[in-house]
Amino acid sequence: MKPPPYRSIADLFFARVTATPDAPAFLYPEEGIWKSLSWRETASRVRELASGLLSLGLSAGDRVAIVSTTRLEWILADLAVACAGGVTATVYPVSTEEDTSFILTDSRAAIVFAEDAAQARRIVSRRDALPCLNHLVLFDASAGLPGDAMSLLDLAALGRAWDAAHPGGYDAAAGAVGSSDLATLIYTSGTTGRPKGVELPHDCWLFEIESIGSLGLLGPSDLQFLWLPLSHVFGKVCVTLGIGLGFPTAVDGRPDRIAANLAAVKPTFVCVVPRIFERVHAKILEQALAGGKAKAAIFRWALGVGTEVAHRRRDGRNVGAFLEARRRVADALVFEKIRQRFGGRLRFFICGSVALAKELTEFFAAFGITILEGYGLSESTAMTVSNLPDRNRWGTVGIPIPGMEISFAADGEILLRGRGVMRGYYGLPDETARALDSDGWLHTGDIGALDAASHLTITDRKKDMIKTSGGKFVAPQHVEGKLKLETPVIAQVLLHGEGRRFCTALISLSEEELLAWARTEGIRDASYADLVRDARVVELIRRHVEHVNANLARYEAIRRWAILPAELKVETGELTPSLKVRRRVVEQRYRDVLESLYAEAPHGVLVTNSLEEPPDQVSP
């Protein structure tokens, strides 16, 4: 195998700056206006910050942590760490203080970039437990500088002075980094136990650029909109792809601005997680059906036409003149309006993190919106398997990218091997040995299979598979996903049934969507706590559970269920920062509710709205 064309992320970055210095690199919002930064300007700012880190005593291999939402400064700081020869340790900004402190301690971070004074105070409050921490730098210092923290501007000023006093020092630090050196410690969000630091050398990121670049999927004419957390491997690989392939990236991590930003930026592609499609799908249906019988009828007709066209195009069949004429009418009446919500220039979405329901891919395809579902882990540097525009099989996560091998264990567990696979878990040799076997195969913990066209389908997480007392296996994510598709009011679902005679579910409702639903129903001045106990809400959820059950095998159907008294959240430790349910935490916290669902009771749906009060019984 020929050696990679680049030795490090710094090498890749310098090559990009040399090749297209005046091309736009990043767009970012400032005071309500989108501003642009060229590759040359990016390089200048990165040099200042990297030199600033060197002035603080950063040595090759030293850890620098970043605790911030997705913003331009996160990217600049990360590039500065790479060019100074350091290692970036990622921390989700919504992580608990305990998890943040653990990661900073475990990674031995000597320098920490924090988003603002609020994040800095959380870190300073535990400074006694952080013996390695020497310097704290704030991206946004408008609310003051706690303790001995400095601003990003302060660091840049230190960098300019150091650079002037050390000619060639910056270039020497960047040039000393090799492909096998550690670049990033991506801390997994940890659905069970403590987060683990995934060791990703520079070559893992370079492999992603070479492999994905060879597909011809993206190029300099593209424009990416990025809101994913950069502390997650999916978000970080999106930035690296922009550097390697030369396309600009518009950056804004505020979730409440996604819709407005898509309309303003007009991207050609966006990387997303399934929850976005679940919510948009439900909103589109809700608005279509709320517009009266005539509007609903037009929408259903258009959806039928679009679905038939999408099926034919997927299968390589001719659409035909008559169907194409109907599609154009449907496009004018319905589809174009939907596409404009995403800016009107979108070529495709790339979807990952957790499984996407096949029904969603089909639904959006009807509107002319392409979703390319992919698959990867932190341990495999994100994108490992992906669908492509000309090889897009709904319900699968696609084919392996060039240079990545895929195999299966006897029990169906997916195994991966290639340059993108991690070096190991930092400081955890036993965990590393369990994940990486002697032949270099990464044991993913996911169950899957290849179809006749060599596309990979993910069944479920190996550790999450439910085996009922009757010996039947149930894939919980399949059932949970179907129920979440029913209505945006349902935020999260946890299916339970291991060793039990039937399956039950804990259902968490979205505070925002539940209150919005209540307003449309004429329910005024009701709190979230009141609504989750309201008989009308119980009836709403009952109808959706019954609709899902009608298309499930009896052994996987939800026989009894409970509405939880509070929405599951990251802040309460029930969700990971990437919005996956921490199953063990939730099952333990609501153990009494689960037990009540299996108690002897008359036939019907058992609904628990409170942990303190006895469950109500509602007839179906």
LINNORJO-V210358 format. One record per residue. N is the residue number from 1. RES is the residue in one small letter. SS is DSSP state (A for helix, B for strand, O for the rest). PSI is psi in degrees with one decimal (* if undefined). D_FIRST is the distance of its C-alpha to the first C-alpha in Angstrom with 2 decimals. Layout:
BEGIN
N:RES:SS:PSI:D_FIRST
N:RES:SS:PSI:D_FIRST
END
This chain:
BEGIN
1:m:O:131.6:0.00
2:k:O:150.0:3.79
3:p:O:153.6:6.47
4:p:O:150.6:8.94
5:p:O:-18.6:11.91
6:y:O:152.5:14.37
7:r:O:-21.3:15.12
8:s:O:172.7:17.79
9:i:A:-37.5:20.19
10:a:A:-43.3:22.55
11:d:A:-44.0:20.14
12:l:A:-45.0:19.57
13:f:A:-45.7:23.36
14:f:A:-38.2:24.29
15:a:A:-40.3:22.15
16:r:A:-44.3:23.99
17:v:A:-41.0:27.31
18:t:A:-39.7:26.77
19:a:A:-42.9:25.76
20:t:O:65.0:28.61
21:p:O:-35.1:31.07
22:d:O:-0.3:34.08
23:a:O:151.1:32.60
24:p:B:134.8:33.68
25:a:B:-48.7:31.41
26:f:B:144.0:33.70
27:l:B:142.5:37.06
28:y:B:147.1:39.32
29:p:B:136.6:42.94
30:e:B:116.6:45.63
31:e:O:42.0:49.29
32:g:O:3.4:48.74
33:i:B:138.4:46.87
34:w:B:121.3:43.18
35:k:B:161.0:41.99
36:s:B:146.4:38.82
37:l:B:123.8:36.59
38:s:B:170.0:34.43
39:w:A:-36.6:31.08
40:r:A:-45.1:33.02
41:e:A:-37.9:35.62
42:t:A:-44.8:33.08
43:a:A:-38.5:31.49
44:s:A:-44.3:34.99
45:r:A:-38.7:35.85
46:v:A:-40.3:32.62
47:r:A:-43.3:33.23
48:e:A:-46.1:36.76
49:l:A:-41.5:35.83
50:a:A:-43.0:32.97
51:s:A:-34.9:35.39
52:g:A:-42.0:37.98
53:l:A:-41.4:35.82
54:l:A:-34.4:35.28
55:s:A:-25.4:39.07
56:l:O:-0.8:39.61
57:g:O:14.3:37.70
58:l:O:128.6:34.30
59:s:O:164.9:31.91
60:a:O:129.1:28.14
61:g:O:-6.7:27.34
62:d:O:147.4:30.84
63:r:B:137.5:31.33
64:v:B:121.4:32.94
65:a:B:150.4:34.15
66:i:B:122.4:34.99
67:v:B:93.6:37.85
68:s:O:157.8:38.55
69:t:O:173.2:38.58
70:t:O:119.7:36.20
71:r:O:165.8:37.22
72:l:A:-41.7:35.97
73:e:A:-31.2:36.68
74:w:A:-46.1:34.29
75:i:A:-44.4:31.39
76:l:A:-42.4:32.64
77:a:A:-42.0:33.07
78:d:A:-43.5:29.60
79:l:A:-37.0:28.03
80:a:A:-40.6:30.44
81:v:A:-46.2:29.36
82:a:A:-41.1:25.68
83:c:A:-18.7:26.75
84:a:O:-2.8:29.06
85:g:O:12.4:26.41
86:g:O:-173.6:27.99
87:v:B:126.6:27.05
88:t:B:127.7:28.63
89:a:B:126.6:30.43
90:t:B:138.9:31.56
91:v:B:125.2:35.09
92:y:O:133.6:36.61
93:p:O:-21.1:39.79
94:v:O:7.4:41.72
95:s:O:151.0:40.82
96:t:O:160.1:43.88
97:e:A:-35.6:45.03
98:e:A:-47.0:44.24
99:d:A:-40.1:40.59
100:t:A:-47.1:40.21
101:s:A:-40.6:41.74
102:f:A:-46.0:39.55
103:i:A:-43.3:36.28
104:l:A:-37.0:37.53
105:t:A:-47.4:38.56
106:d:A:-40.2:35.55
107:s:A:-14.1:33.08
108:r:O:44.1:35.41
109:a:B:123.3:35.49
110:a:B:-28.6:37.26
111:i:B:139.1:37.58
112:v:B:128.3:38.18
113:f:B:121.6:38.27
114:a:B:148.7:40.91
115:e:O:-48.1:41.90
116:d:O:-173.4:45.63
117:a:A:-34.2:48.64
118:a:A:-45.5:48.80
119:q:A:-40.1:45.28
120:a:A:-40.3:46.04
121:r:A:-36.5:49.24
122:r:A:-37.9:47.46
123:i:A:-44.7:45.20
124:v:A:-33.6:48.10
125:s:O:-19.7:50.19
126:r:O:22.0:47.84
127:r:A:-29.9:47.13
128:d:A:-25.3:48.76
129:a:A:6.9:45.98
130:l:O:72.8:43.24
131:p:O:-23.8:43.51
132:c:O:-16.4:40.24
133:l:O:120.5:41.15
134:n:O:-29.9:42.34
135:h:B:140.6:42.17
136:l:B:125.4:42.65
137:v:B:130.7:41.90
138:l:B:132.8:43.29
139:f:O:-44.9:41.87
140:d:O:108.3:45.38
141:a:O:16.8:48.20
142:s:O:-24.8:50.99
143:a:O:14.2:52.59
144:g:O:170.4:52.62
145:l:O:103.9:50.62
146:p:O:138.3:51.24
147:g:O:-131.3:51.74
148:d:O:23.7:49.73
149:a:O:156.1:47.06
150:m:B:162.1:46.06
151:s:B:167.0:45.18
152:l:A:-33.9:41.99
153:l:A:-38.3:44.13
154:d:A:-44.1:45.15
155:l:A:-41.8:41.55
156:a:A:-39.3:40.76
157:a:A:-41.1:43.87
158:l:A:-39.4:42.80
159:g:A:-42.2:39.42
160:r:A:-42.0:41.05
161:a:A:-43.4:43.27
162:w:A:-41.5:40.50
163:d:A:-40.7:38.29
164:a:A:-33.6:41.26
165:a:A:-11.8:42.00
166:h:O:71.0:38.45
167:p:O:129.0:37.04
168:g:O:-6.6:33.26
169:g:A:-41.6:33.17
170:y:A:-47.5:31.46
171:d:A:-35.9:28.69
172:a:A:-41.7:28.21
173:a:A:-44.5:27.95
174:a:A:-38.7:25.38
175:g:A:-16.8:23.32
176:a:O:-11.1:23.29
177:v:O:134.4:21.20
178:g:O:169.9:17.54
179:s:O:-28.6:14.86
180:s:O:-7.0:15.78
181:d:O:149.2:19.45
182:l:B:132.4:21.48
183:a:B:-41.4:22.32
184:t:B:140.4:24.49
185:l:B:99.1:26.72
186:i:B:114.5:27.40
187:y:B:119.1:30.50
188:t:O:150.8:30.82
189:s:O:-14.3:34.19
190:g:O:78.0:35.21
191:t:O:-21.5:37.06
192:t:O:130.9:38.09
193:g:O:-164.4:38.75
194:r:O:150.5:37.43
195:p:O:147.4:34.47
196:k:O:139.6:31.28
197:g:B:110.9:28.98
198:v:B:120.5:25.41
199:e:B:112.6:23.05
200:l:B:105.7:20.37
201:p:B:168.8:18.34
202:h:A:-36.1:17.46
203:d:A:-28.1:13.82
204:c:A:-44.5:15.37
205:w:A:-38.5:17.25
206:l:A:-36.1:14.57
207:f:A:-43.2:12.53
208:e:A:-42.5:15.85
209:i:A:-48.3:16.29
210:e:A:-45.7:13.07
211:s:A:-51.0:13.49
212:i:A:-35.3:17.25
213:g:A:-34.3:17.28
214:s:A:-16.0:15.47
215:l:O:-18.6:18.42
216:g:O:20.5:20.98
217:l:O:-36.5:23.17
218:l:O:154.8:24.30
219:g:O:-178.9:24.92
220:p:O:-24.1:27.22
221:s:O:-6.6:30.28
222:d:O:159.7:30.11
223:l:B:120.7:32.23
224:q:B:138.6:31.53
225:f:B:125.9:34.37
226:l:B:121.3:33.36
227:w:O:-9.7:35.73
228:l:O:150.9:33.57
229:p:O:129.3:33.79
230:l:O:-10.6:31.23
231:s:O:-9.0:31.56
232:h:O:143.9:29.80
233:v:A:-30.3:26.03
234:f:A:-47.0:26.70
235:g:A:-41.2:28.70
236:k:A:-35.4:26.41
237:v:A:-27.4:23.32
238:c:A:-40.7:25.66
239:v:A:-44.5:26.31
240:t:A:-37.7:22.69
241:l:A:-39.6:22.03
242:g:A:-39.5:25.00
243:i:A:-46.9:23.68
244:g:A:-38.4:20.28
245:l:A:-8.8:21.77
246:g:O:16.2:25.08
247:f:O:150.7:27.70
248:p:B:156.7:30.76
249:t:B:125.4:31.73
250:a:B:126.2:35.35
251:v:B:121.9:35.84
252:d:O:111.9:38.77
253:g:O:8.5:38.62
254:r:O:113.6:42.28
255:p:A:-34.8:42.51
256:d:A:-6.2:46.01
257:r:A:1.5:44.80
258:i:A:-51.3:42.06
259:a:A:-47.0:44.35
260:a:A:-38.6:45.86
261:n:A:-39.0:42.56
262:l:A:-42.5:41.03
263:a:A:-35.6:44.10
264:a:A:-42.4:44.00
265:v:A:-34.9:40.31
266:k:O:62.0:39.65
267:p:O:162.6:35.91
268:t:O:-20.4:33.63
269:f:B:154.8:31.79
270:v:B:136.1:32.46
271:c:B:132.2:30.64
272:v:B:171.3:33.24
273:v:B:156.8:34.24
274:p:A:-28.9:36.45
275:r:A:-32.7:39.64
276:i:A:-46.5:39.89
277:f:A:-35.6:40.06
278:e:A:-43.6:42.47
279:r:A:-43.3:44.83
280:v:A:-41.6:44.62
281:h:A:-48.1:45.11
282:a:A:-37.8:48.20
283:k:A:-42.3:49.56
284:i:A:-46.3:49.28
285:l:A:-42.6:51.12
286:e:A:-46.0:53.66
287:q:A:-38.0:54.51
288:a:A:-42.3:54.70
289:l:A:-19.4:57.04
290:a:A:-4.8:59.14
291:g:O:10.5:60.00
292:g:O:166.2:62.61
293:k:A:-40.6:62.78
294:a:A:-46.4:62.24
295:k:A:-40.9:59.10
296:a:A:-39.4:57.73
297:a:A:-42.4:58.44
298:i:A:-43.3:56.67
299:f:A:-46.7:53.64
300:r:A:-38.6:53.50
301:w:A:-47.6:53.91
302:a:A:-40.9:51.14
303:l:A:-40.1:48.80
304:g:A:-43.9:49.53
305:v:A:-47.6:48.85
306:g:A:-38.2:45.61
307:t:A:-42.2:44.39
308:e:A:-42.0:45.13
309:v:A:-45.4:43.34
310:a:A:-41.0:40.27
311:h:A:-44.1:40.23
312:r:A:-42.8:40.51
313:r:A:-39.5:37.76
314:r:A:-40.1:35.43
315:d:O:0.4:36.21
316:g:O:21.1:35.95
317:r:O:156.7:39.70
318:n:O:133.3:42.08
319:v:O:-39.5:43.97
320:g:O:149.2:47.07
321:a:A:-42.7:49.59
322:f:A:-46.8:51.99
323:l:A:-36.5:49.44
324:e:A:-38.1:47.80
325:a:A:-42.1:51.28
326:r:A:-36.2:51.84
327:r:A:-39.7:48.47
328:r:A:-38.2:49.49
329:v:A:-46.3:52.73
330:a:A:-36.3:50.97
331:d:A:-43.7:48.55
332:a:A:-37.3:51.49
333:l:A:-35.2:53.42
334:v:A:-55.7:50.77
335:f:A:-44.9:47.05
336:e:A:-37.7:46.99
337:k:A:-37.9:48.84
338:i:A:-44.7:46.26
339:r:A:-32.1:43.31
340:q:A:-23.2:45.14
341:r:O:-25.0:45.04
342:f:O:13.9:41.29
343:g:O:-19.3:41.84
344:g:O:-8.0:41.85
345:r:O:5.7:38.44
346:l:O:126.4:36.19
347:r:O:-40.5:33.40
348:f:B:161.0:32.38
349:f:B:146.1:32.29
350:i:B:120.3:29.21
351:c:B:134.1:30.65
352:g:B:-161.4:29.34
353:s:O:-61.6:30.44
354:v:O:168.8:32.69
355:a:O:140.9:33.40
356:l:O:132.3:35.11
357:a:O:134.9:37.96
358:k:A:-34.6:37.44
359:e:A:-32.1:40.93
360:l:A:-43.3:39.89
361:t:A:-44.6:37.06
362:e:A:-42.3:39.61
363:f:A:-50.1:42.34
364:f:A:-29.5:40.49
365:a:A:-32.2:39.07
366:a:A:-28.7:42.72
367:f:O:1.9:43.17
368:g:O:21.2:40.21
369:i:O:118.2:38.09
370:t:O:129.5:34.54
371:i:B:121.6:33.01
372:l:B:103.1:29.33
373:e:B:138.3:29.10
374:g:B:-179.2:25.90
375:y:B:140.6:25.00
376:g:B:171.6:23.35
377:l:B:166.4:24.47
378:s:A:-38.0:24.63
379:e:A:-11.5:22.47
380:s:A:21.7:19.65
381:t:O:47.5:20.15
382:a:B:-114.5:22.40
383:m:B:115.3:21.13
384:t:B:-36.5:19.16
385:v:B:140.1:21.05
386:s:B:149.5:23.18
387:n:O:155.5:25.54
388:l:B:157.4:25.23
389:p:O:-36.4:28.27
390:d:O:2.0:27.99
391:r:B:63.8:26.98
392:n:O:102.2:29.30
393:r:O:112.9:30.91
394:w:O:141.1:33.60
395:g:O:-3.5:33.76
396:t:O:167.2:30.02
397:v:O:7.7:27.27
398:g:B:-155.9:24.96
399:i:B:155.3:21.57
400:p:B:141.0:18.31
401:i:O:156.5:16.36
402:p:O:132.9:12.92
403:g:O:-4.2:10.39
404:m:B:127.0:13.51
405:e:B:150.7:14.95
406:i:B:138.6:18.72
407:s:B:-177.4:21.12
408:f:B:142.0:24.73
409:a:O:173.2:26.89
410:a:O:-31.3:30.11
411:d:O:8.9:32.12
412:g:O:2.6:29.98
413:e:B:137.2:28.21
414:i:B:132.2:24.97
415:l:B:138.8:21.85
416:l:B:146.2:18.64
417:r:B:137.4:15.20
418:g:B:179.6:12.21
419:r:O:-19.7:11.39
420:g:O:-8.4:14.84
421:v:O:139.4:16.74
422:m:O:163.6:19.09
423:r:O:-31.0:19.28
424:g:B:-177.3:22.75
425:y:B:129.2:26.35
426:y:O:120.7:27.85
427:g:O:14.2:30.39
428:l:O:74.9:30.37
429:p:A:-35.5:28.73
430:d:A:-43.1:30.63
431:e:A:-39.4:29.66
432:t:A:-43.4:25.99
433:a:A:-32.0:26.27
434:r:A:-30.9:27.93
435:a:A:-35.5:25.30
436:l:B:118.0:22.11
437:d:O:178.4:22.28
438:s:O:-18.7:20.90
439:d:O:5.3:18.07
440:g:O:8.2:16.88
441:w:O:131.0:18.78
442:l:B:122.0:20.77
443:h:B:108.6:24.32
444:t:B:-25.2:25.48
445:g:B:-0.8:29.16
446:d:B:145.8:29.34
447:i:B:134.6:30.57
448:g:B:-175.1:29.31
449:a:B:156.8:28.58
450:l:B:139.7:26.84
451:d:O:-174.0:29.27
452:a:O:-23.6:29.40
453:a:O:13.7:27.23
454:s:O:24.4:24.46
455:h:O:141.2:25.71
456:l:B:133.4:26.05
457:t:B:131.4:29.57
458:i:B:125.5:30.42
459:t:B:-52.2:33.63
460:d:B:175.6:34.33
461:r:B:135.4:33.53
462:k:A:-44.5:33.75
463:k:A:-14.7:36.16
464:d:A:-13.3:38.24
465:m:O:134.6:39.02
466:i:B:132.4:42.80
467:k:B:113.3:44.49
468:t:O:168.6:48.18
469:s:O:-18.3:50.90
470:g:O:3.2:51.09
471:g:O:7.9:47.54
472:k:O:139.2:46.14
473:f:B:134.4:42.76
474:v:B:131.3:42.73
475:a:O:104.4:39.80
476:p:A:-37.4:41.50
477:q:A:-30.9:39.25
478:h:A:-48.0:40.11
479:v:A:-44.4:43.82
480:e:A:-42.3:43.61
481:g:A:-40.2:41.73
482:k:A:-39.7:44.39
483:l:A:-37.6:47.18
484:k:A:-26.7:45.64
485:l:A:-20.9:45.39
486:e:A:-40.7:49.15
487:t:O:142.8:50.32
488:p:O:-13.3:49.13
489:v:O:-32.4:51.87
490:i:B:117.5:49.70
491:a:B:-48.9:47.12
492:q:B:151.4:45.65
493:v:B:136.9:46.23
494:l:B:113.5:45.67
495:l:B:137.5:46.21
496:h:B:147.8:47.58
497:g:O:6.6:48.52
498:e:O:119.5:46.76
499:g:O:7.4:49.26
500:r:O:168.3:51.88
501:r:O:-12.3:53.74
502:f:O:169.9:52.68
503:c:B:143.5:50.49
504:t:B:171.6:51.77
505:a:B:140.8:50.40
506:l:B:125.6:50.78
507:i:B:122.1:50.85
508:s:B:129.3:50.41
509:l:B:146.2:51.89
510:s:O:125.0:50.81
511:e:A:-47.3:53.54
512:e:A:-48.8:52.99
513:e:A:-33.8:52.93
514:l:A:-42.7:55.76
515:l:A:-37.0:58.05
516:a:A:-42.1:57.23
517:w:A:-42.5:58.04
518:a:A:-39.5:61.29
519:r:A:-40.9:62.38
520:t:A:-24.7:61.90
521:e:O:2.8:64.00
522:g:O:17.9:66.76
523:i:O:109.8:66.22
524:r:O:149.8:67.13
525:d:O:29.8:66.93
526:a:O:135.1:65.14
527:s:O:166.1:62.71
528:y:A:-43.7:59.42
529:a:A:-36.8:61.08
530:d:A:-41.7:63.90
531:l:A:-38.5:61.72
532:v:O:-12.6:59.61
533:r:O:-8.2:62.96
534:d:O:135.4:64.39
535:a:A:-31.1:65.26
536:r:A:-35.1:63.99
537:v:A:-42.3:60.50
538:v:A:-42.8:60.65
539:e:A:-40.1:61.62
540:l:A:-48.7:58.77
541:i:A:-38.2:56.17
542:r:A:-43.7:57.96
543:r:A:-41.1:57.68
544:h:A:-38.4:53.94
545:v:A:-43.7:53.41
546:e:A:-38.1:55.50
547:h:A:-41.6:53.59
548:v:A:-44.7:50.25
549:n:A:-30.9:51.83
550:a:O:-20.9:53.10
551:n:O:20.1:49.57
552:l:O:154.5:48.41
553:a:O:152.3:49.00
554:r:A:-37.9:51.98
555:y:A:-18.4:50.06
556:e:A:-0.9:47.74
557:a:O:153.1:50.53
558:i:B:103.8:51.76
559:r:B:-39.1:55.14
560:r:B:155.6:56.19
561:w:B:163.3:54.87
562:a:B:134.9:55.70
563:i:B:124.2:55.58
564:l:O:152.6:54.59
565:p:O:-11.8:56.90
566:a:O:150.7:54.17
567:e:O:138.7:50.92
568:l:O:134.1:47.83
569:k:O:159.8:46.28
570:v:O:-42.0:43.58
571:e:O:-26.0:46.33
572:t:O:3.1:47.99
573:g:O:7.7:44.82
574:e:O:-20.4:44.88
575:l:B:148.3:41.84
576:t:O:164.0:38.51
577:p:O:-21.5:37.83
578:s:O:16.0:35.62
579:l:O:25.1:38.79
580:k:O:143.1:37.91
581:v:B:129.1:40.94
582:r:O:91.1:41.08
583:r:A:-46.6:42.54
584:r:A:-38.6:43.84
585:v:A:-47.5:45.50
586:v:A:-43.4:47.22
587:e:A:-37.4:48.27
588:q:A:-42.9:49.74
589:r:A:-34.2:51.48
590:y:O:35.8:53.05
591:r:A:-42.7:53.59
592:d:A:-36.6:57.30
593:v:A:-45.9:56.68
594:l:A:-42.5:54.35
595:e:A:-38.6:56.91
596:s:A:-29.6:59.64
597:l:A:-23.0:57.68
598:y:O:2.0:57.83
599:a:O:152.9:61.50
600:e:O:129.2:64.03
601:a:O:159.1:65.20
602:p:O:161.0:66.71
603:h:O:142.7:64.44
604:g:O:-172.6:63.03
605:v:B:125.0:60.60
606:l:B:120.7:60.78
607:v:B:124.3:60.05
608:t:O:120.6:59.94
609:n:O:-5.1:60.32
610:s:O:146.3:61.04
611:l:O:-22.3:60.28
612:e:O:-27.7:63.83
613:e:O:152.3:65.75
614:p:O:149.5:65.99
615:p:O:144.8:63.94
616:d:B:152.9:65.57
617:q:B:125.8:65.54
618:v:B:126.9:65.15
619:s:O:144.5:65.85
620:p:O:*:63.32
END
